[in-house]
Amino acid sequence: MILLFRRTGQRRYAVEAQRPGSPNVEMNPAPGYDSRMPHDLMHLVVEARLGLTQGIYGQLAAGGNAGTFRLAVTSAEASREVTRARKRAATRGKKLSSRGRDDCAQSERATFICWYEWLARSSSQQERQQSAGMAQQARAVRDAGNAAELHALNAKKLDEICKHLDELSARWSSLRIGESMAVRWPDLAIVTSPAVDVKAMPSDA
């Protein structure tokens, strides 16, 4: 599965999942825009490196919609077929979302902790200060997890996740409005093959 992260405006982005064997889905606009690391890009890294196969992106890869993604269709496509496809996707999405409730909750906790840790390691004093302001909440979020979660998100794993975040942040930060970056699930490789559809979207800025 290929995930396209598109800058669609000054503070807007979209995510599209291109899935072999399943219709493409998108979330536009996506929540949590950040000039260095959009919220859903961070979720992608955390879920991939922790092996959360029933989290947001695992559900997408299995043909679900994670509750927030919609079929990526054009106005030229037949509305009746689109309606049927949406119903099928919604039904499968509900089943996968129910099964993935625990993985999604773990993903949210781990993503906050990794965000806090990543900012703490930043060369920017402003970002380190932002991390310091998150410390109390990060401790509370960590305490809310179980022993298995704490073991999974150990120091070595945090190092690994932060390394991926640095790499993807550098690519994302360089994008202009209308440009995209493509990341493969679950190995997080940045895809540059011309076979991947990375067409620019019109600016809404």
C-alpha positions, 0 to 999 in steps of 0.5 A, a space after each residue: 500500500 502506498 500513502 500519498 501525503 499532499 500539501 493542499 493549502 497553507 495549513 492543509 493536507 490530505 492523505 490518500 491510500 493507494 491499495 492493491 486489490 481495494 479501491 483507493 481512499 482518501 481523507 481530505 482535509 486530514 487533521 493535525 496539520 504541521 509544517 514539520 510532521 502532520 499528525 497522520 504521518 506520525 501515526 503512520 511511522 508509529 504504527 509501522 514500527 510498533 507492528 500495529 496491524 489493526 491500527 489506522 493503516 493496518 485497517 486501510 491495508 486490509 480494505 477498511 476505511 478506519 472510520 475517516 477515509 472515503 473512496 477517492 472518486 472522480 465526477 466522471 465515475 458512475 454514481 450508482 457504482 460509487 454508492 455500492 462501493 461506498 456501502 461495501 467499504 463502510 460495512 467492511 470498515 465497521 468490522 475492522 474498526 471494531 477489531 482494531 479498537 485496542 490497536 488504535 487506542 495504543 496508537 494514539 498513546 504511542 503517537 503522543 509519547 513519540 511526538 513529545 520525545 521527538 520534539 525533545 530531541 530537536 535542535 530547535 529551542 522552541 520545539 524543546 520548550 514545546 516538549 517540556 510543556 508536554 512532559 506532564 501529559 506525556 507521563 500520564 499518557 505513558 501511565 495509561 498504557 499497559 506493561 506490554 506497551 511500555 516494553 514495546 516503546 522502549 529506548 531502542 524503539 524510540 530511537 528507531 521511530 525518531 530516525 524515521 520521523 527525521 527522514 520523513 519530516 525533511 521530505 515533508 518540510 520541503 514540499 510546496 503547496 500542491 506537491 506530494 510525498 509517497 510512503 510505502 506501508 509497512 516498511 516506510 520507504 519513500 517511493 519515487 517511482 513514476 508508477 506512483 500517482 503523485 499528481 499535484 492538487 490545486 492550491 486552496 490557499 
